[in-house]
């Protein structure tokens, strides 16, 4: 049930990103990618705090780095998806503006 809830949450985030990216305001499309990126940094911070609370004899630095990179990559997959959506609609909006300018020039 947790997995289904997570999948539905991610789908809702993707649709919300599409909605925000279609808006004329440039900053709205950056809200969700920024929030998800900050969340990924928080997860790494929590992981490092958890590992550092262990006995130093058992902490292997290469393991900490490997786990941190894994967490960073996994949690930023959604960030990349949200950014791709934002860039797609930004490019589409720019093309529409250029077409609009060309139509205005053709009328004159």
C-alpha positions in Angstrom: 0.0 0.0 0.0 2.9 2.3 0.7 4.3 1.8 -2.8 1.0 2.6 -4.4 0.7 5.8 -2.3 4.2 6.8 -3.3 3.5 6.1 -7.0 0.3 8.2 -6.9 2.2 11.0 -5.1 4.9 11.1 -7.8 2.3 11.1 -10.5 0.5 14.0 -8.8 3.8 15.9 -8.6 4.4 15.3 -12.3 1.0 16.6 -13.2 1.4 19.6 -10.9 4.8 20.3 -12.5 3.1 20.3 -15.9 0.5 22.7 -14.7 3.1 25.0 -13.1 5.4 24.9 -16.2 2.5 25.9 -18.5 2.0 29.1 -16.6 3.5 32.3 -18.0 5.4 33.0 -14.8 9.0 31.9 -15.1 9.5 31.1 -11.5 6.6 28.7 -11.0 8.3 25.9 -12.9 11.3 25.9 -10.5 9.4 25.5 -7.3 9.0 21.7 -7.3 12.5 20.8 -8.7 14.0 23.1 -6.0 12.0 21.5 -3.3 12.8 17.9 -4.4 16.5 18.8 -4.7 16.5 20.3 -1.1 14.7 17.1 0.1 17.5 15.0 -1.5 20.2 17.1 0.3 18.2 16.6 3.5 18.2 12.8 3.0 22.0 12.8 2.6 22.4 14.9 5.7 20.2 12.5 7.7 22.1 9.5 6.3 25.4 11.0 7.4 24.1 11.9 10.8 22.8 8.4 11.2 26.1 6.8 10.2 28.2 9.2 12.3 26.2 8.2 15.4 27.6 4.7 15.1 30.8 3.5 16.6 33.7 5.0 14.6 35.4 1.6 14.4 32.7 0.3 12.1 32.3 3.3 9.8 34.1 2.8 6.5 34.4 6.1 4.6 34.0 4.4 1.2 30.7 3.0 2.3 29.5 6.4 3.5 30.4 7.9 0.2 28.8 5.1 -1.8 25.6 5.3 0.2 25.5 9.1 -0.1 26.0 9.0 -3.8 23.3 6.3 -4.2 20.8 8.2 -2.1 21.6 11.4 -4.1 21.1 9.7 -7.4 17.9 8.0 -6.4 16.3 11.0 -4.8 17.3 13.3 -7.7 15.7 11.1 -10.4 12.4 13.0 -9.7 14.3 16.3 -9.8 15.6 15.6 -13.3 12.2 14.6 -14.5 10.7 17.8 -13.1 13.4 19.9 -14.7 12.9 18.1 -18.1 9.2 18.9 -17.9 10.0 22.5 -17.1 12.5 22.9 -20.0 10.1 21.3 -22.4 7.4 23.7 -21.7 9.8 26.6 -21.6 11.0 25.7 -25.1 7.5 25.3 -26.3 6.5 28.7 -24.9 9.5 30.3 -26.5 8.6 28.8 -29.9 5.0 30.1 -29.6 6.2 33.6 -28.8 8.5 33.5 -31.9 5.6 32.3 -34.0 3.4 35.1 -32.6 6.1 37.7 -33.4 6.3 36.3 -37.0 2.6 36.5 -37.4 2.5 40.1 -36.2 5.3 41.0 -38.6 3.4 39.4 -41.4 0.3 41.5 -40.7 2.4 44.7 -41.1 
